[in-house]
Amino acid sequence: MGHIQDRWFRPARDPETGKILLDGRNRPVMERTELYGKGKRYKVRYLDPDGEERSKSFPDKQKKRAEDFLIEMESDKREGKYVDPQAARKKFRQVAENWLMGQSPDAATRAVLRSRLESQIYPRFGDLRIGSIKPSTVREWLGYLDSRKFSENYKLVLFTVLSGVLDSAVEDKLIRENPCRAKTVRRPVGRSPKVVVWPEERVSTVRGGLEERYSVIVPLGAGLGLRQGEILGFSPDDLDDDEMTVHLQRQIRTIGRTLVFAPPKGGKTRIVPVSTSVLAEIRDHESRYPAVAVTLPWREPEGEPVTVRLLITGEEGRLYSGDLFAKVVWRGAFREAELVYRGRADGMHALRHFYASVLLSQGVSIKELADYLGHADPGFTLRTYTHLVPSSHERARVAVDGVFGRPEPNDGLQAA
């Protein structure tokens, strides 16, 4: 059990017997110590759950606060809620760097997380002690994000990172509660914009605006559902002509300023069926623009070198990062075709949405589509494309009629 030490006074002792002197009320007679008037008066001493002695000092005339603190520490130990008050002095940046080490093993993902910390979180929280961050601190930061007119989705991403760091502080018993979870803190609400599917005419027009050596990206995106990085990392060696399938197993990503090969998003490789027409498009393109052997590190800039024959390269085997390809090649097709580029709705992902709409219109199930797109959760696929799923009302009517039969015109109850 802990106790409170009075550093300014101590019980007086009889100089001959060494016994504590008592007053008329049988209470110890107190005398000043050599520390009287120096520093804080009351020192709470207690043992933490590991048996290590801890202490905290309080000024004169604040004995009640010291008593309350001791009661709180002993109660927290019994209930398993103990938090070392000194641990809360750690800087947020120090805690965040430790949290970052436990995130995704993917170097590109870690780079994105670090960018978010350094751009929007460290400037406000980096030098604060972790224990000094209150719900009001988080509310002020959210107000700042609002003033910058950031999208709700971006604010949610930043909030999730901040909350993740503070959750780790709770788990490490640096703080008792995550201030992001306070009732008065409004968590940003992400919004998924409704997918607008291109008409077939726009797909054809954009393809017409592409340079011929890049035109095959349209069947790769709109005919196989590949993401941009997967298109750039596609090899004709991934095709199985006999099985009429393609094994999607890599993409090209940029980490720092270095291009690397990496597994598809989420580390999820997949098998996608290839139609006769798309297979013919790919093989025809390869005959005119032979694949180029390219060597890049695997996963990280320091990763093991891997050589792959790539179908999509510039002249003399030039490689593009995703951003550069989008700016130079993809948007260039819109300029060439004299189409207005509408931002997000006209990104390369539009080809993938077109692919999804075609499959859904032909009755491919959400589960199958999720597999072909590389979605880990079919629920995400359904939420994204639910408005494209053909109405099943008439099919439901036909199914029920198949059981009960279609009524004759005079069947049914007669009016009384």
N, C-alpha and C positions, 0 to 999 in steps of 0.2 A: 504494500500500500504506500502510495506517495505521501509526501508531507510538504509543508510550507515553512521555509526558513526565513526568519527575520534577521536580515543582515545588519541592522542598526542596533538591535537590542538583544541581550542574552540574560538568562537567569544569573543573578549574583550568587556567589558561593562564599561560605564561611572560610576565611583564610587559614584557620587552624584545622578544621575538620574536613573541609572540601565539600560539605553538604550544601545543597541549594537552600538559600534563605527564603523564608516565607513571611508574608505580611500578616496583619491581624485577621484577614479573611482566609488565611491558609493558601494564599496564592503566591507564586514565585515573585520575589523582588527582582525587577528588571534593571539592568545597568547598560550604559552605552558601550558599544564595541568600538574598536579602532576605525571601523568603516562608517561610523555614524555620519550622516549627511553626505556620504559619497555614493554616487551611483543609485541604482534602483534598490528599493528597500526589501521587497519580498521576492523570494526565489522558490518557485515550485519545483520540487524534485520528484521524479517518478521513474518507473521502469517501463520501457516499451515492450511489445509482445515478444521480442527476441531477448529480453532480459538486460538490454543496454540502458544505462541511466540517461535520462533526458532531463532538461530543465528549461524553465522560462521565467524571466524576471518581470516584476511589476513595480511601478513607482509607489512612493509613500501615499497613504490614504486610499489605496486601491486593493486592500486585502480581500474585499468581497469578490473582486474580479479574479484574484488569484485562486480563491476557494472555488469559484465557479469553474475556472479552467481545470483545476485538478479533478473536480467531480466529472467534468466532461471527458477528460482523458481516461479516467478509470471506467466510465460507462462505455466509451467507445471500444476499449479493450475487451470488455465482457461481451459486447455485441458484434465483435469482429469488424468494426467500422473505423478502427484507429488509423489516423493519418498523422505522420510526423510533421509538426509545424515547420521544422527547418527544411523539409523536403520541398515544401511549397515555395521556397525561395528560388528554385531553379528557374532559369529563363525559359520562356516559351520556345525560343529557337532551339535550345538544347534538347527539349522534349520532342519537338517536331523532327529534328534530325534523327533521333532514335526511332521514332514512329516510321519515318520514311524507309529505314533499313528493313522493316518488316513487311513492306508492301510488295507489289508484284515483282517477280524475278525478271520480268521483261524490262530491258534497259530503256526502251522508248517510253513505256508507261511511267517509269520512275522519273524520266526527264520531264514529262508533262506535269507530274505532280510537283516536282521541284520548281518548275516555271510558275505554277499557280501560287506556291508558297512565297516565292521571292517577289512576284509582281503585285499581289493583292493582299497577302496575309502578313508576311514579315514586317512590312512598313508600319503596320498598326500594332501587331502583337509581339514581334520578334524579341524586343528588349524588355518586355514586361515579365515580372515574376509570375509563374503559372498560378500561384495562389491569389494573385491580385486581379485576375480576370473574372469579372462579375457579369451577370446578365445584362447590366446596363452597358458594360464595355462592348458586348456583342451587339446590343441594339444600336449603339452609336455607329458601329462598323457597318451594320446593315443599312443604316440611313445614308452613310457615305456611298455605299454601292448603288443605292437608289438614285443619289444625286448624279452619279456617273452615267445613268441611263443604261446600265447593263441589262441584258435580257434576263428573264426569270430563270431560264435554264442555266445560264452562266453563274448567276448568283447561287443557285442550288448546288452547282458543282463546287464552288468556293466554300459554301457553308458546310458541305459534306466533308471537305478536307479539314476545315477548322474543327468540326465536331469530332472527327476521327482522332485528331491529335489529342483533344481534351478527354476523349474516352480512354485513350491509352494512359493519360495521367491519372484517371480514376483507378484503372486497373493496377497501376504501379503504386497506388495509395499516396500519390502526391497531392491530390485534392479529393474532397469527399464527393462532390457532385459535378457533373458537366453543366456549365452555365448555358450551353446551347440548348439544353433540354428543359430550361425553365419555362413555366407557363406563359410568362410575359414576352418570350422571344418568339417571333413569328418566323417559322421556317419557310424559306422561299418555295414556291410551288412550281415545279417544272411543267412545261406545256409541250406536248408533242404535236407539231403542226400537221394538219391533215395532208397526207400524201396526194399530190396532184399528178396523175399519170399522163405522160405525153401521148398525143394521138400518133398513130403509125406514120402519118405524114411528116411530123416534126422529127421523128427518128430518122426517116429517110433523108430529110433536108439537111440535118446536121451531118449525117454521114457524107453527103455530097460536098459539104464544106471542108471536110478533113483532107489533108494530104493523103495521097493514095497509100503511102507506106504505113499510115496509121489507121486507115479505114477499118481494119479488122477489129479494132477495139469495140465497134458497135455490136457485131455478133458475139463477141466475148462478154460484153456487158448485158445486152438485151436478149441474147440467146442462151447464156449460161448463168447469168446472175452474179457475175464476178464483181468484187469491189475494185476500186481504182488500183490499190497496191497489188492486188492479185492479178489484175490485167498486166501491169508492168512486170510482174514476176512470172508470167505465164510462159511455159515451155511446151512446144509441140510434143516433147517426150512424155508429157503428162497424159497424153491421149492414149486410149486403148481402142483401136479401130474395130477390133473383133467384138468387144463388149459394148461398143458405142457409149463409152463413159470417159470422163476426165477425172483424174485424181488431183484435187486441189490441195497442195501441200506447202505452198510458200507465198509470200508477198515481198515487195521491196518497201523498206521503211527508211526513214532518215533519223539518225541519232546524232545529235549535235549537228555536224556538217558532213557526216559520213553515211553513205548508202550501205545498207546491210540487207541480206536475206533474212527472213524471219518466218515463223509459222503464221498461218492466217489468224485473223483477229480471234482472241480468246484461246489461241493454241489449238483450234478445232479444225483438223483436216477433214475433208469430205469427198464423197463420190457424187458426181453430178451426171445425169444422163445427157448425151449429146445427140441432137437430131441429125439426120442425114444432111440437111442443108447447111447447118452450122459446121459440121465436120468438113464438108466440101469447101466452104468458105475459108476455113483455117488452112487446109492443105493447099488450096489454090494460092493463098497469100504467101505461104511458105515457099512455094515454087518460084514466086517472083521476088520475094524478099527473104532469103534464107536466114534461119535463126543464127544468132551470133553467140559464141561461147563467152560467158562473162563470169569473172571470179570476184566474189564479194565475201566479206566475213559473215559468219552465221550468228545472228541475234544481236551481237554487240560489236563495236569497232575493233575490239581486240579478239573477236571470236575466230574460230577455225575457218580458214578459207574454203569456200565451196564454189564449184564451177557448174554453171547451168547454161544450157542453150536457150536464150531468150528470143521470143518472137517480136517483141516491141522494143526496137532500138532506133536511134536516129542514124544519120549518115555516119559511116565509119564506126559504127557500134556505139554511138553516143548514148549515155544513159541519162534519164531524167528523174529528178525527185518528183514526188506527187504534186507539190505546189508548182514547180516549174512547168510540169507537163500540163497542168490545168490552165496556167496563165498563157503559155505559148501555143500549145497545140489545141487544147480543147476550146478555149475561148476564141482562138484564131479561127476555128471552124464556124463559129457564129458570125464573126465579122465577114468571112468569105461568103457565107450563105445569106448575108444581110438580114440576120435575125437579131432581135433585141435580147441580150443576155439578162435574165431575170434573177440573178443571184442564186440562192439556195435551190430554187425550183429547177434550175438548169445546170446544176452540178452533174458530174459524171454519175452520181448515184441515181440520177433519173433513169439511166439505162437499166439499173437493177430493179427499180420500181416497175418499169415497163415489163420486164421479165416476170415479175410476180403477178402482175395483172393478167398477162397472157395465160399463165398456168392456172390461176384461179378461175378465169373465164371458161377453161376447158375441164373444170371439175377436179383439178388436183387438190388433195386435202391440205389443210393447214399444217398437219404434222409432216407430210412429205415436203411441202414448200419450205418449212423451217429447216429440214435436213439439207435441202439443196442450197439454201441461202447461208447455211452455217450458223443459224441461230441456236443458242443453247436452250432457249425456252420457247416452245411453240406459242405460249401465251403472249410473248412479245410480238411474234409474227401476227397473231390474231389482232392484237391491239393496233398494230401498225396498218394492217390491210383490211380490217373488218368491213370498211365501207366499200371494198371492192368485191367482197364475197357475193356471188349472185343470190338473189332472193330464192329461198327454198319453199315459199308458200305454195306454189302450184304443185311442186313435187310432193309436198306433204298431203295436199288434197288428193292427188292421184293415188298415193300410197294407201290412204284410209279408204278411198273408194274401192281399192282392190280387195279390201277385206269385207266391207259392208255392201258393196255394189252400188251402182248409180241408180237413184230412185226414178221411178216412172213419173210422168207429169201428174197423175192423179193420186200418187202415194201420199201418205201423211194424214194428219188429223183433219176431220171435216169440221167446219164451223157449226156450232150448235144452233 
